[in-house]
């Protein structure tokens, strides 16, 4: 029986590189969870208050359309990632996609998920400058410093 892999995932090229690297680097008998955490902005689509400015009311429908598009992009990325893994010998029934609305922030939600019995966490490294990363800390940086008892595999 293989290891339990958690791949922090979104619809970016960086996340797809992480999937491709995991597919080449780990045993195909591993269990894989593709994990995506996103802000819950659906409440904004349902807001119907007289206090809302006319500008927001006008832009609200376009915003909600963008949310639907983003969800669709993530679902397509899940399918593509699963296909990559299966093409590399992973068993489709051992691949799980998990999409959650953030409870805290993306980094904390990844840390919490990783704590629930995974052997390895796979992360794509975001392409931001070293100075910006040092000053503000990206999601990857926050996860690396916050995760315990799970090995972390970072993909450039």
Secondary structure as UniProt FT lines:
FT   STRAND          4..8
FT   HELIX           13..25
FT   TURN            28..29
FT   STRAND          31..38
FT   HELIX           42..46
FT   TURN            50..51
FT   HELIX           54..87
FT   TURN            88..89
FT   HELIX           92..94
FT   STRAND          95..101
FT   HELIX           106..114
FT   TURN            115..117
FT   STRAND          120..124
FT   HELIX           130..136
FT   HELIX           139..146
FT   STRAND          151..155
//
